[in-house]
Each structure stands twice: as structure tokens, then as C-alpha cells.
Amino acid sequence: MKVLLVAVVGNGNFGDEAMFKAVYKTLIDRRYEITVTTYEVERAKKRFQDIRFIKLSALSKKEYIQGFLGKDVLDIDVSNFDSLYVSGGGNLNSLYPSHVFNVYLIAKKFKKKGKYVEFRPQSVGPFFGRNKAVVEFLVNRIVRIPDTFYVRELLSYEYLRRKHQKIKLSRDDAWDIPIDESVKLTNEKYVGLCIRPWKDGEILVSYIRNLTIYLQKHGYVPLFIPIAYEGSEKYIDNSFLKGKVPGIFLDDLVKIDTLTPEMIKGVIKKCCFTVGMSYHFSVFSLSTGVPSAAIYLDDYYKIKNLGLYKAFGNPELVFKVPEISSEQLIDRVMKTLKD
């Protein structure tokens, strides 16, 4: 069977890589012939040299309108494939409208030809801004297209379940990637941290400074572990905290782009517990059995983190910053270690 796999690869994110690697392995184990379409083809090839990639192009506004009206604006020949798989993700929302349009047009094109379509575990929402109505409409159209649509956390599942009966709740594909403990650390009481430079940066800096100082008072060593590891400073986890908070940054110990999702998972396993904003940092923590808490500032990470912990963790360990003090947060986590 010939498969087209839509995936976000080559964007410097261990979480996206983990989902991609997991679904790719599943399909290879079924002896499928796979072509992967992604936006950053050259960067993807550097990370995965033996995989066949083709370009997923961002369409113009005119092309999106034409596609929505029924014109074939995609340069993908569906006749070359027997089925379509879409890797998991958290990009079916108003933050990534062009991706929503692309996925909608691709899935519709495959389904029109009677091909099998499967979406691996997704999150949906939030919907906001000028494109709110259009993007929410398209996402709900997308969910109706596949033969199977998996959802990876409870908030998205509850939202979609009211409208779509075919959806299935499932753990994120990254949950089952193996653990590689080859990254060597000294024997310390590490607490893993992963803070995304999202919104309200100054609030986060102050909050994490207090949190790390409080951890040190209790004999722990803050260890900053990235999931997003390349790109601008506005994208890379933890980098905006350097020189502003105490702790050890993993990229000061090892060249991050030489690591794999499996190795990041191995570093997390060495921690006493973790606190993070990144969704996949929480996935890696929960799947290794490391006690973990999650934080969020807005609906985007509320959906991801609270939805994840409601489905597969303890939702009482998900906190909105700064509604709970950093000291109270750590006390709550340490209490769970004793219980």
C-alpha cells in the first residue's frame, strides 16, 4: 500500500519529531510504502536522511478561496497513493489557519477519490480573532472527512464529541517512543523544567525565578530541558530565561540538535519530578512515570495541558500562572511525592 503522510517535520521540535517517528514506524511495520509531505523539506532531510519527503506548499489567499470553492489547487497527485495519514498535532486552530486550509483540501481530495483517510491523535482549538468563524467551520468539516479521527486529550474530545460521533480518544503517538538514557548527567536531585516563551514573558520570568529559587532551597537542581530547540528566541524553550533564573540548561551541557526525542525522554526520566508548559514535555514525563505538573497562561495550553492531564494524568497538577504562587505549586507537587 502506498501512503501519503502529512507531518510537521524539520521545525526543530522534539514533540513533532516523536509523533512523526511513531506513526512512520507503525506504517513501515505494516510494510507500507510511505511518502511524507511537509513544509520544511530540506531541514527534514537533515534529521531523517532515508525518508522520502515532498514539499507541502503554503497556498496563496486566492488559491485557498479557489480550493474552498472546489477547484483543485494542490499539486498532489492522489492517484499515486492508496491512503492518507495525518500525523498528530495541536495545529487545528486559529494560530495556524494556513495549515488548517491545507489539511482540509488534502483530506477532501483523498476522500473524494474514495481513499482511506486517518488523522492520528489531534488537539483542536482555540478559535479566536478575525478568522475564528472560518477556521472553526473548517476544523469541524475536517473532522467529518476521515474514516478515523483520533483525539489526544479530553478537552478537545469533549468539544468534538458533541458534534462528531466517530472520533476516538487516544494517547498521543509520542507516548510510546522508547527511552534512550545515553545522555550523561551528574548525580543530582534534578527537577526538569520546560518553559515556552509564549505570552506575558515578564510574568513567566518572575514566576520561574521564584520557582527555581524555591526548588534550590529544598535541595533540588533545576534542569531546563527543551522540546522546541531551534528557530527564533521566541520559539525555543527556556532560552529567554538564561541569565535571569538559576539552574542548569541542557543546551549548555550537550549540543541539542544531536539529540533525539528518545534521548530527551531519557533525560526526563533522570528527574525527581517535572514542571512544564510544553505539551510534549508533559507527554514524555507522564509516559516515563515521572511525577509531573503542567502550567498554562491561555486557552491554547489550557486545552493541551489540562486536557492531557484530565485524560491520562492528575488534573489537580495543572495550574494557571500566576493564579497559584510558584511556592504553592512546588509544595503541591512535593506533597504528591509523599502520598
Residue pairs with C-beta under 8 A, 6 or more apart in sequence:
1 30
1 32
1 33
1 82
1 83
2 32
2 33
2 35
2 80
2 81
2 82
2 83
3 27
3 32
3 33
3 34
3 35
3 81
3 82
3 83
3 84
3 85
4 35
4 36
4 37
4 76
4 80
4 81
4 83
4 84
4 85
4 106
4 110
5 23
5 24
5 27
5 34
5 35
5 36
5 37
5 84
5 85
5 86
5 87
6 36
6 37
6 38
6 56
6 84
6 85
6 86
6 87
6 103
6 106
7 16
7 19
7 20
7 23
7 24
7 36
7 37
7 38
7 86
7 87
8 16
8 20
8 38
8 39
8 87
8 89
8 91
8 99
9 16
9 17
9 20
9 36
9 38
9 40
9 43
9 44
9 47
9 48
9 53
10 38
10 39
10 40
10 41
10 42
10 43
10 44
10 45
10 46
10 47
11 39
11 40
11 43
11 230
11 231
12 43
12 228
12 229
12 230
12 231
12 235
12 236
12 257
13 227
13 228
13 229
13 230
13 280
14 226
14 227
14 228
14 229
14 259
14 260
14 261
14 264
14 280
15 174
15 227
15 228
15 261
15 278
15 279
15 280
15 281
15 283
16 87
16 89
17 47
17 260
17 261
18 173
18 174
18 177
18 261
18 280
18 283
18 284
19 87
19 88
19 89
19 120
19 121
19 172
19 173
19 174
20 36
20 87
21 177
21 261
22 173
22 174
22 176
22 177
23 85
23 87
23 88
23 120
23 173
24 34
24 36
24 51
26 173
27 34
27 85
28 34
34 51
34 52
35 52
35 53
35 54
35 80
35 81
36 44
36 51
36 52
36 53
36 54
37 53
37 54
37 55
37 56
37 76
38 44
38 53
38 55
38 56
39 55
39 56
39 58
41 53
41 54
41 55
44 51
44 53
45 51
45 53
56 102
57 75
58 98
58 102
59 67
59 73
59 98
59 101
59 102
59 105
63 73
64 73
64 98
64 101
66 73
67 73
67 74
67 101
67 105
68 101
68 105
72 109
73 105
74 105
74 106
74 109
76 106
76 109
78 109
78 110
78 113
78 115
79 113
81 110
81 115
82 115
82 116
83 110
83 115
83 116
83 117
83 118
84 106
84 107
84 110
84 115
84 116
84 117
84 118
85 117
85 118
85 119
85 120
86 103
86 106
86 107
86 117
86 118
86 119
86 120
86 122
86 146
87 120
87 173
88 119
88 120
88 121
88 122
88 150
88 152
88 172
88 173
88 174
89 122
89 123
90 122
90 123
90 279
90 300
90 303
90 304
91 99
91 100
92 99
92 100
92 103
92 122
92 123
92 124
92 125
92 139
92 142
93 100
93 123
93 124
93 125
93 126
93 127
93 135
93 139
93 300
94 126
94 127
94 128
94 129
94 131
94 132
94 135
94 136
95 300
97 131
97 134
97 135
100 135
100 138
100 139
100 142
101 138
103 142
104 138
104 141
104 142
104 145
107 117
107 119
107 142
107 145
107 146
108 145
110 116
110 117
111 117
111 145
111 146
116 147
117 145
117 146
117 147
117 148
118 146
118 147
118 148
118 149
118 150
119 142
119 146
119 148
119 149
119 150
120 150
120 173
121 150
121 151
121 152
121 170
121 171
121 172
121 173
122 149
122 150
122 151
122 152
122 156
123 151
123 152
123 153
123 155
123 156
123 279
123 303
123 304
123 307
124 139
124 143
124 151
124 156
124 159
124 160
124 303
125 136
125 139
125 155
125 156
125 159
125 299
125 303
126 298
126 299
126 300
126 303
127 133
127 135
127 136
127 139
128 299
140 163
140 164
143 149
143 160
143 163
143 164
143 167
144 164
146 166
148 166
148 168
149 164
149 166
149 167
149 168
150 167
150 168
150 169
150 170
151 157
151 160
151 167
151 168
151 169
151 170
152 169
152 170
152 171
152 172
152 308
152 311
153 303
153 304
153 307
153 308
153 310
153 311
153 312
154 169
154 307
154 308
154 310
154 311
155 302
155 303
155 306
155 307
155 310
156 303
156 307
157 167
157 169
157 307
157 311
160 167
161 167
169 311
171 287
171 312
172 280
172 283
172 308
174 261
174 280
174 283
174 284
174 287
175 283
175 286
175 287
176 287
177 261
177 262
177 265
178 262
178 265
179 262
179 265
179 266
179 269
179 288
180 260
180 262
180 263
180 265
180 266
181 266
181 269
181 270
182 263
182 266
183 254
183 259
183 263
183 266
183 267
185 223
185 253
185 267
185 270
188 221
189 219
189 220
189 221
189 272
190 220
190 221
190 222
190 223
190 270
190 271
190 272
191 215
191 220
191 221
191 222
191 223
191 271
191 272
191 273
191 274
191 275
192 223
192 225
192 267
192 268
192 271
192 273
192 274
192 275
192 276
192 281
192 285
192 290
193 208
193 211
193 212
193 222
193 223
193 224
193 225
193 238
193 247
193 274
193 275
193 276
194 224
194 225
194 226
194 227
194 237
194 238
194 274
194 276
194 277
194 278
194 281
195 204
195 208
195 224
195 237
195 238
195 241
195 276
195 277
196 228
196 237
196 277
196 278
196 301
197 204
197 233
197 234
197 235
197 236
197 237
197 239
197 240
198 204
198 277
198 297
198 298
198 300
198 301
199 297
199 298
200 297
201 240
203 297
203 321
203 322
204 240
204 241
204 297
204 321
205 240
205 241
205 244
205 245
207 321
207 322
207 326
208 241
208 245
208 326
209 244
209 245
209 246
210 325
210 326
210 327
211 222
211 275
211 326
211 327
211 329
211 330
212 222
212 245
212 246
212 247
213 246
214 326
214 327
214 330
215 221
215 222
215 330
216 222
216 246
218 330
218 334
220 272
221 247
221 248
222 245
222 246
222 247
222 248
223 247
223 248
223 250
223 267
223 271
224 237
224 238
224 241
224 247
224 248
224 249
224 250
225 237
225 238
225 250
225 264
225 267
225 268
225 274
225 281
226 236
226 237
226 238
226 239
226 250
226 251
226 256
226 264
227 237
227 264
227 278
227 280
227 281
227 284
228 235
228 236
228 237
228 278
229 236
229 237
229 251
229 256
229 257
229 259
230 236
230 256
230 257
233 239
233 240
234 240
237 278
237 281
238 249
239 251
241 247
242 249
250 256
250 267
261 284
264 284
265 284
265 287
265 288
268 274
268 281
268 284
268 285
268 288
268 290
269 288
269 290
271 285
271 290
272 290
272 291
272 337
273 290
273 291
273 292
273 293
273 333
273 334
273 337
274 281
274 282
274 285
274 290
274 291
274 292
274 293
275 292
275 293
275 294
275 295
275 329
275 330
275 333
276 282
276 285
276 292
276 293
276 294
276 295
277 294
277 295
277 296
277 297
277 301
277 305
279 301
279 304
279 305
279 308
282 292
282 294
282 305
282 308
282 309
282 313
283 308
285 291
285 292
286 292
286 308
286 309
286 312
286 313
291 333
291 336
291 337
292 313
292 317
293 317
293 318
293 319
293 329
293 332
293 333
294 301
294 305
294 306
294 308
294 309
294 317
294 318
294 319
295 301
295 305
295 318
295 319
295 320
295 321
295 329
296 302
296 304
296 305
296 306
296 318
296 319
296 320
296 321
297 320
297 321
302 320
305 318
306 315
306 318
309 315
309 317
309 318
314 336
316 332
317 332
317 333
317 336
319 329
319 332
324 332
